Each structure stands twice: as C-alpha cells, then as structure tokens.
Amino acid sequence: MLKVNDLEITARFSKERLVKGIGFEMGRGETLGLIGESGSGKSLTSKCIMKLLDRRRFSVGGSVSWKGREILGSHAKLPEGYRGRQIAMIMQHPMTAFAPMIRLGRQIELGFDLRSRKAKNDFYESLDAKLRDMNLSDMDKILKSYPAELSGGMLQRVMIAVTILQKPELIIADECTTAVDAASEYMILTELEKLRREGMSMIIVTHDFGVAARLCDNVAVMRQGEVTEYGSTEKVFSSPQDAYTKELAQASLLFREGLC
C-alpha cells in the first residue's frame, strides 16, 4: 500500500541531511509507529509522504510510492484526492493547522461535499457525535469560533474528529495526544483503537512507547534522521537490539510512572 525506500531529506541552505536513507512499508489495515525523540525526522518523513515539504527549503531523494504509484518526484502528479480522501494527516501543531481568519465551521465544510440539505444534516449529525467522542460537547459554539478562540487541545480534537469523518484510506497521526489532557488522551486513543479494529491503516508518530505499544503492529525507531530499529511492535519492545531503543523505552516508562 505505502512503500518508502531510501528516503533522503536535506536542508537546502545548511546542506544538513535531516533524514538519511530510511525505508519502511505497510499494507492495508496495518498500523505503523514512527518512534523517536524530537528532531529525529519523524514529522519531516510524514510531511514528505503527504508531499507537503517546501521544496525551496528542502531537497528530497529516494522513493515514496502509494499503491504502486510514485508520488515523490517533483513532476509526479498526485492521484485525485491523494490528500484528504486517500491520505489524511493530523498535524502536530493544531494552532497553525487552521486558517486564522475563517470560522471553523466554514473551514470544515470545505473538505466535504455538502451540496444538498440532507448531506449537510447528515454530516453535522455525524460531526456532533464524533466531537462528543473527542470530549467536545458544544458543536455550535465550535463551528462559530475562530481558531484563536479555542485552545490547542480543543483544536487538536476537532482536527481528529474531522479527519476521521473524511474516511481516508490512511491516517497519519503526528503526536496527536501531546496537546491534550489525560482524559482527552484516553478518548483519542480509544477512538484510534476502534479505527484500528475496523481495518483503518495508520501511521502513528510518537515519542511515547506506551502509545505505540497500544496502537501499532510494527514500529520504526528513528534517531538523528535514521531508522535504528524496525520490526514488529512485540519483537522490538520485548527484545530491543539497539541501545537507543532500550534507552527510549526506559525513558517512556519512567515518564508514564511519573518518576522523571
């Protein structure tokens, strides 16, 4: 379904190699975890898959293919609905993911075909239910709000709800629980678990081994732009071969236990 091979991302001005020849692949219905500390290249890799990197700032090499079709080349034409209906991304920073001068209701409507009254009614009924799943109870207030009028955690949950309603073939969730409280994190992870059981393909970008263990079939551990360990979640977590993986697992465990 998705195959990344020898992916290289270099900063054009500094010439620094930010992602260094990484590769992984995933089939339909699989969940892959990209795990690593901040600056390891996880988000850059995700944005490259979405073809969202600014080519004025980054040069890219290697291959990213989606259902057998190469999408990385500078002249490669993206399949219709590639961003949204085929692959949707939950951004890491919700405060910059929405246009600041447009009410959220208007922004949300743009991503859906709501030309008939019935389609609109059905959509808002589904949106209200999904927002409640995300611990957000006042849909009308949210839709009338500008992004700056909501907290980062609320915007994150709105983005997750809308992404799920798009019913894409693959969801890339980039640190989607970092800006929310514990109760909301629980609800988000429960919703993602439900999607996994229903056969949704997902890439979970996280620094938290607990999140990856709960959601992912396979994991790719990243450090300084390289994949240091790759395999099934059970194998990597039960008997990590790389020293960095062991350190990261221990740090995640200490954080979860409140000891650091």
N, C-alpha and C positions, 0 to 999 in steps of 0.2 A: 504493500500500500504506500508506505513512505520509506524512501531509502536515501540516506545521507552518506556520501563517500568522499573521503579525503578533503573535507571542508576546511578552507583557509580564509580567515578574515584578517586584514591588515589595515591599520590606520594610515591613511594616505600621507598625512603631514609628518608624523613621527616615525613612520615606517615600522612601528612595533607590530609584531604578529600577535594578535589577540586570541585567535582560535587557530590551532595548529594541526591540521590534517586529521580531524576527527571523523568518525563514521559510526553509524548505527542504522538499524532498520526495524520496522514494526509492521505487523499485519493488521487486518481488520479486526476490531474488537479488543485489541491489546492496549495496555496502559504502560507507558514507559516513563520512568522517573529520571530527570536530569538533576543530579545532586551535586552540590559543591558550595563553597564559601562565596561571598560577594566578590565579584571581579574574576570569577573563574571562566566566564564566557557563556554561561547558560542562556542569558537573555539575548545576547548577540546571536547565538545559534537559533533561538526561537524566532527572532525577527527576520533572520535570513531565510528561514523556511517560509515565512509569510511574505517574503520579498519586500520588506519594509525598511531595509537599511539604506541610508542616504549614500548613494554612490559617489557623491562629491567628498565624503569623509572616509569612506571605507572601500577598499578593493577586495573582491571576493573571488576565490578559486575553488575548484572541486566540483562536486555534483550534488544536486538535490532533485530527486525525481518523485513525482506523485502519480501513483497508479501507472507507472511505466513512462511517464512523460516528463522530460527535463524542464525545470522551471527556473533554473538559476542563471542561465546565460543572459547577457544584457539585452539581447534581441528576442529572447524567448517570450512568446505570447502566453499569458496566463489563461488557463481554461475559464470559461464563463462561470462566474460565481465562486471562483477559487477562494477569495477572501469573503467569508461570511457563510455561504451555503455549503461550501466544501470544507474549508478550514476556518475556524474562528479562534480568536485569541483573547484571553482575559488578561489585560495588561497589568503590569506590576504597580504602576503609579496611577491610581484612578483619578486624581485631581487634574492630570494632564490628558486623560483619555477622552474627555468630552469637550466640545466647543464651548467656551465660557460665556458667549453672548446669546446662546439659544437655549430655550427652556428644554428640560429633559424630555418631556412628552413629545415635542416636535422631533428631537434627535432620534428618539427610539422609533418613532413611526417611519422614519426614512429607511430603516432597514427591513421593512416588511411591506408586502403587497396588501394594502388595506383600502382598496378602491370601493368596495361595497359596504353598506351599513352592517350587514351580517358579519362580514370578515372583521370589521372593526370591533363589533360587540364581542365576537368570539375571542379575538386577540386580547382585549382588555380583561376579559374574564380569566383567560389563561395567565395573563401577566399578574393580575391581582393574586391569584393562587400561588404563583411562583415567587412573588415578592414576600408573601407570608411564609413560604418555605425558607426564605432567607432572613426571617425575623424582622420584616418590614411590613407594617400593618396599614399605613396611610398612603395608598397608591395615589389618590387625587392630589394630595399635597406634594408628593414626589414629582409627579408629572408637571405640575405648575412651577416647580422650582428651577432656578438656575444652578449649575454645578457648584458654585461657590457657597450656596445656601445650605448645602449638605456636607456632612463630614466625609473624610476619606473612606472610612469604613462603610458608610451608607452607600457611597458611590460604588465601592467595590462590589457590594452585594447586588446593587442594581445592575451592574455590568454582568455579573454572573447569571442573574435571572434572565436577562435579555439574550445572552449568549446561548443558554440552554433552549430558549424558545425558538432560536433560529434553526435548531435541529441539524447542526452541521455533521459531517462525517468524521471530523477530527476536531477536538478541542485542545488548544494549548493553554494551560493554566499557569501563568507566570507568578509565582509567590502569591497566590490568591487568598491566603489566610493571614498575611503579615500585618495588614492594616485593621484587623477586626478584633473584637473582644473574644473571650473564651467561649461564651455562649454562641456567638455567631459563627466562630470557627467550627464548633461542633455541628451546627446546622449545615454549613457549607460542605464539610467533609461527608456528612451523611448523604447530602444530595449527590455529591460526586460518586460516592459508593453506589448509590442507586443507579446512576448513569452507567457505571462500570458493569453492574449486573445485567443491565439492559443491552449491553454489547457496544456501548459508545467507545470509540478509540480516543485515547487521551495521552497527552504529554504533560506530566506534572513537573514543573520546575520548582525546586525547593532546596533549602539547606537543611531541612528537618527530616531526619531518618524515620521518625515516627510517622509522619505524613506519607512518606514513600512506602514504608512497610505496610501501611493500611490500604493503599490505593494501587500500587504498581505491580505488574507482572515481572517486568525487567527494569534494571537501573543501569545508568551510565554515570559513573562518578567523575566529575571534572575538577581539574586543578590547573590554574595558570594556562588556560586555553587548551588543555589536553584531556583526553579520556584516560584516566589512570586505571579504571577497572570497569568491566562491563559484563553483565550476565543476569541470570535470574535473581530476583529480589531475595529469595530464600537462600540461595547459594552465597551471594555476595555478603548478606548480612550475617549469616551463620558462620561463615569461614572466610572472611576477607583476606585477600592475598597481598594487598598493598598497604603499606604502613599509614598512608594518608587516610585511607578508608577507615582503618581502625581508630585513628585519632578523631575523625569526623563523627563516627558512631558514638564514641565515648563522650564527646562534647555535646552531642544532641541528647544523649541520655542524662547527662548532668543538668542540662538546661531544663529538660522535662521534669526532673526531680526537684528543681529549684535550688540546686547546690552551687550555682555559679552566678 
